[in-house]
């Protein structure tokens, strides 16, 4: 191998490791924020060098246990790359491969079962535009009706079809899902989708009339927030990684 080829191989490996490291950090952050669900739910990142492959957590470890070398590499046909099948989550495969196939611009997917997220998923009204948190998702959220576990091609195809062009999905009676061009963006969207759900649950619990902004104000605010954050989530991600490192000292 020439020196140039060796250097290129090393650079490629570094890029892949960074993607896996960030995904592992996302697991740890969600655990730190108490947003995980035992050994269930899943996060993934598209392989930065092989677009029809992605990395996802195995079925077994809880989020705080995740390490880079635990991540499974899967192709978009659902085949594991050099990994045993006894720790593979079939629902994760059905959800993630369908979205990566349908949305080539997406590089990360996160699916959680937070209590408030599940609570809002049971409401016929869905997510209400009653908080600034929720306005991140004004005209940018979709819904997928519950039909049991996502375990077959038809169900996964319907899920990606329901998502359309949006960056957030509420799986009715089930949980939350966000997607993005980066892990930082996808994490940011999930965090604030859950914050919006928490706010809605508390607001409804007060049994008082809700103050709902007009459609014009909702649209204005949502556009302002997107313009204000050109690299959505990156600043908050860096701050949370610093907090995560302090928590491990």
Helices and strands as residue ranges (DSSP letters): H 3-32, E 42-46, E 53-56, G 63-65, G 68-70, E 72-75, G 85-87, H 90-102, E 108-112, H 115-121, H 132-135, E 142-144, H 153-163, E 168-171, E 175-180, H 183-205, H 215-228, H 234-247
